[in-house]
Every structure is written in structure tokens, then in C-alpha cells.
């Protein structure tokens, strides 16, 4: 059970993220929602690569014969975090510009583009 | 040198894009020449790759190996990142290259210097690199990375005009959808990695057994890629995005939606080949019908020429989904009419790129001369801009699928294939086409007919050149479709239909 805890945590994070996207109307909170889903997915990736009792996957430091955790998911997660940084920064930049134009971050009040 | 062409097609625009603002510091003309040179180079690369693939079969290029054909690491496991170009990838690459070749000269003249032209060109080249990466890669995680490259570049282009209040709103909305789509895709990749410990598409395709997790991943792939391809009911970002992006760059967004669809076909046919039940095919068909009808009705009520064309573009996504969806449904029973519909769907990608591309160029030309795209203010432009009017008419009729234009050539295949499955599908598709005809007749009448209007400035020659290239393409593809069907479309459709075994063999050996 305790081994599944990371997976439970990432499901909770993803669910929270979707809840934020569906029910919050503040643009910054929407960005936070995307960030929550992203953290959930990243946690999922890292948790996948864990091997019970594994050592860090660095050949020169690992004791001979010890099991290593999988290195690939860690590389994937790093990439995904960097990409997440870029998307979050871009979205927040747009939120700032929208605030300058409209004086509000409420998604219901800024809607100009309809239909 | 020629062995490295697939990766050069991606790497050169990626690095060349970042060189653009540096060169702009030296000289503006140098920058323009550089951007053109990069696009020409990419065009030559995708052309070379396509000729090679269509004559000699799959092209596998492995990164980080001792030589580019070494697909398997010692131990017989495909561990390296690789590009796998089959008929369908090459076809997609040609579409991207063609539209880039048309869009960039247009953009060089269209974008005003004081509105950050250098950065727009950089983003355009990055978007092109991402699109080609998605088309050529044979690795799921790599696909995700390029998906995000296109997302970021596309949204930065959409929100480019920060001094208008509409552009950032459209960009925020689009970016939200794109990031969600990227994360769903990554989650699906993580599921497959957790189960099979690999990211290579061909390896996963061989190992996939259709367990519950595999089906869950398929659902996530479908949701992610349909969202990015602007299929209903998540199409609502597309008209905003197409409407706000500088018109010359809308062409690249069109390719971006198409390459997402390409990713979906790749997942459905190559990755899951034969594992799904017919329900997935029917889902694609149903969403395709919904997309074309919803978009056609929404196009009817638009007053902004850019948004009207955007809804036209979204409706065409529906036709591709219908064609390929019918192919998917009938693949299980393997009757040949499925291949007809599939060919139609694939052919329609090329036709849609040309047609919608031409329409957006017309919108750009109208905006350039009149400074507005509002149909309530436009009118009578046909006297001053006869060439633009002619191109808009041609493209509008092609989009509605009237013979002898190219839209008809692919739609008739889709109708034939879907009619054998169920006449109702064909009826809905024809109905949507008739609606589109009404839409474009009204738009043409509103913008170009009526009392003669003053045209403040002439359309530059390079605009007309770009438009002429696409207009000739419409006519040629419509008048002699057989040549292209045999030479390009059939190999691309076959690569999806029967090419799966070849794809796996090229990567995994045996």
C-alpha cells in the first residue's frame, strides 16, 4: 500500500488540476491548475522509474551489482519540467498583458472573442 | 552529407530561427535573405526525403549511433532516439515545406518592421522545425517534445500583437488547450512506458497487447491529439487563434493542426494497428461529422473574414477525420473501400493545406490593402483587387468541393468510401459542403462585389506570386489528380494501411 502512495498522490494532483481548470475563473488560477496537472504527470513519471532499494543511476558511484532506479524517466521528467517552465511563463506573460488591457483577470469579464 | 538530410530538415530551421534576430542587428536585408535561404533549404530537404522515401522505401535515421542506420543497441533493444520517415511522414513533410515556401516570402513583405518582424520570423521557423520534428520522429517522447515546441511557438505567434486586446486573449485560451493536450499526451506516453519500458514507437507497436492500460493510453492519445487538431467539441480555440495570428503565419497553424492529425493516424494505425475495436473508428467518424457540421454552421454567422475562413479550415479537419475514420472502421474487416476513403482523407490533407492557405493569403491581402477584415465594412474590392478576388473565389469553391478543383478530387473519394459504409455519412458530408458553399458565396459577395471601393494601396507582387503558386496548385490537383494520387497519396495511405509491418521491420530488423 505504502508503495502506491506516489501514484495516489499524482492522481490527487491531476484531479485537483482538472477541478481548478473547470471551476476557477481567475486566469492565474487556471495557470496554477495546468501546473498541478503537470506536477502530477511528472511525479507519475518519476515514480514509475523507482526500483525498491535502488541506487542513483550513476555508473561510477554505484556499488557493484546494486539495482539502479531507471534513468530514462528522470531524463524525461527533467525535459518535461523545462517545457513546463516555458509554457507557464508564456501563459503568465499573456495573463499580464490581458490584465493591462482589461484591468481584470476574471475569465468571464475579459471575453471579447465569441462565436 | 545526404545521409543526414532528415535531421538537417529539423535542425537547420531550429538553429537558423535563433540566428534571425542576430542577423537583424547587422542588416535587415541580410536577415530576410537568411530566412528565405533557411526555408528554401528545408523545402529542398523535405523534397529530397520525399523522393527518396517514395522511390526506395522507409528512411530510418538514428541519432547518437556510430552510423545513422544502427537502430538497435547491443542487446537488440532500440534505445536511441530515431527519425523514421515512411510514406505518410514524407507526405506530411512535403505539405509543411510547401506551405512554408509560400508563407515566408509573403510574411517578409506582410509583417511591419516596427511590429517585431525579426521575432515573428524566428517563431515561424521554430514552428516549422517543430512540425517537421513531429512528422519525422519515430519516438513517442520525442514527439511530445516537438508537440510542445510547436505549441509554444504557435501561441507566441498568436499572442504576438500584444498591443491589441484580442490577441493575448486568443493566445491564452489556445495555450491552455495546448498545454493540456501536451500533458495528456505525456501521461499516455508514461502509461506505455510504465507497462513496456520503452519509448520507441515501433518497439511499443510490437509489444502492445491491448490491456486496460493500453486502452486508457489510447483514449488519452485521442483526446490530446484531437484537441490540438481543433476537432469538435474542442475546436473553439482555433477561430480565435487563426483570427488573431498575422495572416501570413496562419498557414503554419493550419499545418500544425494537420500534423497533430498525422500524429493521431500514426498512433492509431502504426502504434495500435489492429488492436482497437471498430468503436474507435466510429468515434473518429462521429467527431469528424460533428466538426464539419458545427464549423460550417458557425462559419455562416461570422462577420470577420478571418474568423469565417478559420471556421472553414476547422470544417475541413472534419473531412479528413471522416475519410480516415471510415478507413479505420473498415480496416478490421479489410474491405477495399476503406482504402478509398483513407486515400481521400490523406489526399484531403494536401488539398486543405493549399486551399485554406490560399484563403488566408487572400485575407492577408485584403487586410493589407484595407486595414480591416470586417465584412460589414468591406465591399466592392473586386474592382480594385481582381487577382485577389479571383483567388478567393477559386479557393472558396475548392473548399466547398466543387469540380474541377482539388477539393472535389479528394472529397469524391471520401464520399465513395463512406457511402459504402453508410449513406448517412455521405449525406451529412455533402450537406456540410453545401453550407460551406453558401458561406463562401456570401463572403465573396460581401467583400468583393458591390459598388466600386477605393483601394488605398496596391497588392505587392510577392503576395500575388505566393497566391498564384497556390492557385495553380488548386487547379493542377483538381484537373489531373490521378498523377498525384498514384505518385504521392497512394504510397502515403498504404504506409498507414499495410505499411505497419514494414515500419516495424525497418526499426527492429527481421
Interface residues (C-beta under 8 A of the other chain):
Chain A: X14 X21 X27 X30 X34 X37 X38 X41 X44 X45 X48 X70 X72 X73 X76 X79 X80 X83 X86 X87 X90 X91 X94 X95 X97 X98 X101 X102 X110 X111 X112 X113 X115
Chain B: X141 X144 X145 X148 X151 X152 X155 X156 X159 X162 X165 X166 X168 X169 X170 X171 X172 X173 X175 X176 X178 X179 X180 X182 X183 X186 X187 X190 X193 X194 X197 X199 X239 X240 X243 X244 X298 X301 X302
